Amino acid sequence: MQDRHFEMIETNGVTLRTVVEGEGPLVVLLHGFPQCWYLWRHQIDPIVAAGYRVAVPDQRGYGGSSCPPDVDAYDIRALTGDVVGLARALGEDQCIVVGHDWGCLVAWNTALLHPQVCRAVMGLAVPMWRASPAVIDPPGMDDRFWYIRHFQQPGVAEAELEADLERALKNIYVAISADSPRGTFMRQLEHPADSGALDVFPEVDTLPAWLSREDLDYYVAQYRQSGFRGPINWYRNFMRNADITPENARFTQPAAFVAGAEDDVLLFDPGWRERFPKAFDDLRFIELIEGAGHWVQLEKPAETTAQILRFLAAVDA
């Protein structure tokens, strides 16, 4: 693992372990589930070299950051407040926010809820969408396994995943990557509802090229430290988040979206490509990167970094 400069930053009632490097305008990189700051390991140096200061936190509940026990400590108001507090703790009034997976939803909502702080926003993997009951309980699938529904009962999924961290992480990572056939992640719906969290994804014997043994060991160490309660609590706020955020809000900042062309998350909402752009006043581009699944910045690091730098250059032209 590359040596990094970590700071323990107090913000919004929590402490966030954050990689802080470089000089220049601030770019905040936000990971999602089940990741940590290490997701962005290939992007930090190129962004710094392009003339930016980079802040990459373990978000609350993850890795070396605070892990509040209460479910409502992870609603979207708290999560976006962490980003604003992080920027201010670093002496900045504004920042560019780039997020992936759940971090993407935090990025989108930081832009909507704190436009005076978030001057530009880029999302990776998850188009902006509001939760509905169908997200938790897909229609007609009451007798089928669905991970978001399975995550709703406190204590159950975290105990299953923590029982074998290495197996849990590598199977999840590979199932939603381009190393698995398209639709592998969605085939969890073929399993009965009483399946366990470790029962629904194919077993992985050989690690893919983008996930070394050293990488996997690092992730396991982070989840041994934090556990899964905090990360899964994010999912337990889906409907609360819909209640505490505005409907039909518009993005006024420069924005962009990048995803792996083989990302199963894009299957969650087949109409996203038509619906998504309508919410933006200044959507600079949408790019799908061939040969990548959900972990686009790991599976295709050079291509993804190039798109991030393209966006930063356009914003600060």
Secondary structure, 3 states (H helix, E strand, C coil): CCCCCEEEEEECCEEEEEEEECCCCEEEEECCCCCCHHHHCCCHHHHHHCCCEEEEECCCCCCCCCCCCCHHHHCHHHHHHHHHHHHHHCCCCCEEEEEECHHHHHHHHHHHHCCCCEEEEEEECCCCCCCCHHHHCCCCCCCECCHHHHCCCCCHHHHHHHCCHHHHHHHHHHHCCCCCCCCCHHHHHHCECCCCCCCCCCCCCCCCCCCCHHHHHHHHHHHHHHCCHHHHHHHCCHHHHHHCCCCCCCEEEEEEEEEECCCHHHHCCCCHHHHHHHHEEEEEEEEEECCCCCCHHHHCHHHHHHHHHHHHHHHCC
